[in-house]
């Protein structure tokens, strides 16, 4: 059985900044405009601007495919995302992660394994969440076993109380974080605000970071990422609150609009703010 490379060891930075490549609608989605090459061109250009601006990693996500399939996406989505991930791997030289919305971890892992990506993001890895796609249930048992079967050196970065969702039950944030790591065996966790671009409460970051730091069974603390609302003004606060890294999408886009293209200037400004906070 392959032991995956620790998530922390996949990045050159101690506290990495991961930029989002939000894909436009793919073929088969309601918003697809019929131009597959335009989707590829946009994805590659966003990735180039992210790398040129200094990000430590990239997450490829089918953001434009709303309304999202709840769990299992069709084969054509997997095929298109695999082709795009392969093209990104040939274009940029930073670690790549895959997120298949809304919660198809098997597809994300399969894409990552085929393209030698470094990690996947899983929105609901353990537990149950009520979402606009309906009730989503974590499938950590399937995801980890598939990783073993594929012998894939791919880390699992899992959300805790994921955005655009309400946890089912009365499990605290701390309990959810521990179960994601202890029972779900995630390699890293993400703490977010209520929605895309929404600020993440620093108290939530501190709570998750503290409870994972206290885990006596693990010699090296599982990394905690902030997953929404990170800006030039907030990135330092997020890192000071205990985050080991951040995932940034909206703040890096032209005009601060999630669906716009990546702005290299915005990337450079946020990276400067992140580095300043990392090295007082």
N, C-alpha and C positions, 0 to 999 in steps of 0.2 A: 504494500500500500504506500503510495506516494505521500510524503509529508510536505504540504505546500510551503513555499517560502513565506515567512512572516510578512504581513502587510507593511509594517514599518520599513522593512529592508528593501522594498521595491522602489523607494523614492530616494533621490539624492538629498533632499532637504529633510531636516529634523521635523519640521511642521509643514507638510506640503499643502499647497494650494492647488485644487483640482478645478479645472475649467470645464464647462458644459458645452458639448456640441449638440444643440437641440435640433434634431432633424425636422425638416418640413414634412408635410403629409406624404407618406409613402404610397406607392401604387396599391389600390384597394381601399384606401381611407377616403372619407367623404371630401376632404379638402385637396386631394391630389389633383394637380393641374395638367397631368398628362405628359410632363417632361421629366423623365427619370434622370437624364443627364444634368438637368438643373439642380436636382436634389444632391447629386454627387458633387457638382461644382461648389455648391454652397457649403456642404459639409467639409470638404477639403480646405476651402478658404478659411472657414471658421477655425479649423484645426491649426492651420498655418499661423493665423493671427494670435491664437492662444500660445503657441510655442514661441513665436517671435517676441511676445510680450513677457515671457518668462515663467509660465505656469509649470508646475512640477508633475502634472498628470492631466489626463483628459478623460471625461466620461461621455460616451456616445449613447444617446437616448432617443427613442422614437416619440419625441414630445408632440409632434404635429399629428399624431394618429388618433386624436380624440374624435368621437367617444371611444375610449379604450376597451379592448377585450379584457374581461376580468382576470383571467389566468392564462389560458392557452391561446397564443396567437396563431394565426394560420401559417402554413408553410411558406407562403410567399413573403411574409414579413421577415421570417428567419433568413430566407435566402437573400433578400435585399440588404438586411442589416449585416449579414456575413460579408457580402461584397463590399459594402461601405467600410466595415471595420478593416478588411484587408487593404483597401485603398488608403485608409488613414495610417495603417502600420507602415506602408511604403512611403508615406509622405512626411510623417513627423517622427521624432525620436524621443518621445516621452512615454511613460507608462500609460496604458489604455485600459479603461474600464467599460463595461457594457451594462446597460439597464434596459430591459424590455418591459414596457408598461402594458398593463398595469402591474402584473405580478407574475410574469412568466420566468421564473428562475431557471427552469430547465433549458429554455431557449437561450437565455443570456449565457448560461454556462456552456452550452454547446457552441455558440458563436465564439465565445472567449477561447475555448479549447481549440477550435478550428483555426483561429487567427492568431493564436499565441498572445492573447490579451492577458493583462495582469490580474484583473479582479472583476467581480460583478457587483452590482448593487441590487439588493433585494428589498422591496418595500415592506412586505409582510413575511418575515422569515419564520417567526413563531407566533403563537397566539391567533387571535381573531380580530378583525377590524370591519366596521361598517363604513362603506364608501359609496360614492355615486355609481360604482360598478356593481354594487351589492355587497354581500358578505364575503370577505376574503379570509382564507385560512392559511396559516403558515405551513410550509411543506419542507421544513429543514431536513427531515428524515430522508426525503427523496433527493433533495439537492446534494447533500453530503455523500450519499451513496452513488449518485451519478458522477460526482467528481472523482470518486475512487475508481469507478468502472472506466472512465475516460482517461484515468491517470493524468489529470489536468492540473498543472501547477497554477491554479487560479484561486485567489483569495475571495472570501465572501464578506462584503461590507453591507451590513444589514441595518435598516432603520429601526428605531425604537419609538413607538407611538408615532407612526409615519404621518406626514402632512396629508391634507385632504382626506382625513379619515378619523373615525372615533373608535377607540378601543372598546371591545365588547367585554364587559365585566368590570370589576373594581380594582384591577391590578395597578399598583403604583408605578411611576416611571422607573424607580429604582428596581422594583421586582422585574419589570419588563426587561430592563437592561441586563440584569443578572441571568434571566432565563434565556435571553438571546445569545449570551456568551456561554453559560454553563451547560444548558441543555440543547441549545441550537448550534453551539460550537462555531459561532461566527468569528471571523478573524478581526473584525472592527465593527464599530457601531456609528450610526448617524443620529443626531438629535436635530430636529427642525422646528420651525414655527408652524402655524396652522395651514399655510398654503404656499404656493410658489412665490418667491420674492418676499414673503412675510418674515419679519425679524424673529429670530430664535431667542427665547428668554434665557438670559445669562444664568439665571437660577437653575434652569433645567440642565444646562451644560455642566454647571458645578455639581449638581446632584448625581448625574451619571458618572462624571469623572471621579468623584469621591467614592462612590460605591464600587466602581471597578478597581480603583486604586487599593481598596481594602481587601481585595480577593487574595486570600493567603494561598490558594491552590495554584496560582499562576505566577511564575517568577518574573514575567515581564507583562506590564499592564497592557490590556487590549486598547488600541487607539480609539479615541473618540473624535468624530468629525462633526462640525456644524454644517447643516445641510440646506439652510435657506436664510435669506435676508442679510447675507454678508456684503458689506460695502467698505469703501475706503475708511469710513468713520467708525465702523463697528468691528473690523477684522482684528484690531488690537485687543479690544475688550473680549472678543471670543477666545483668543489665545490665552489671555490672562485668566480667563474663567476656568481654564483647564483643558481646552480643546487641543488635540494633537494635530489638527489640520482642518481645512474648510473646503466645502464644495460650493463653487460660485457660478451662477448662470446669469441672472437678470442684470446684475451690476456691471457685467462685462459687455453688455450689448449696447449698440448705438442708441442714445437717448434713454437708456435704462429701461428699454422695452424688451420683454422676454423673447418675442418672436423676431426681433431685428437681428442683423448680423453682428458678429463680434467686432468690437472696436479695439484695435491694438493699443491705442492711447489709454483707454480705460483699463485694459489689462495691466499695462505698465504702471499706472498710478496705483492700482490695488496691490500689485506685487511689491511696490516700494513701501506702501503702508504696512504690509504684512512683514516684510523684512525688518523694517524699523522697529516694529513691536517685538520681533523675535530677538533683536539684538539691541537692548536699551543702551 
